[in-house]
Amino acid sequence: MTIEEKTGNIKSQMRKGMLEYCILLVLKDERKYTSDIIDKMRQSGLAVVEGTLYTLLNRLRKEGKLTYEWEESPKGPPRKYYILTPLGTEVLKYMSEAWDEIAFTVNSLRACEKETDSSNITLEK
């Protein structure tokens, strides 16, 4: 059995857990069309499928964290642009603080692990 088979979909589950935060980050400074959100996520190394994104955007809208506005498109039907609400901005701030705490803790633990690993290295003569 490979390590991938033993660990299942750990990466996928970790990404799912941070997807909402990433979407709020992408929308932080300006409104975005769905394909713009997907492109920005891909550029950052986080692949998101449209179905997952639409489901999450709809939930965030229902929770009042974002809203949308329609804009006529020069090519084709009108486009829906997503925008953070004041609540979404507050939630993003809270999530950023929580992320910083979690990242600090995990990085501290990883640094301790590396120190322990390097102290266990013996040189052969």
Secondary structure, DSSP 8 states (H G I E B T S, - for coil): --HHHHHTTHHHHHHHHHHHHHHHHHTSSS-EEHHHHHHHHHHTT----HHHHHHHHHHHHHTTSEEEEEE--SSSS-EEEEEE-HHHHHHHHHHHHHHHHHHHHHHHHHHHHHHHHHHT-----
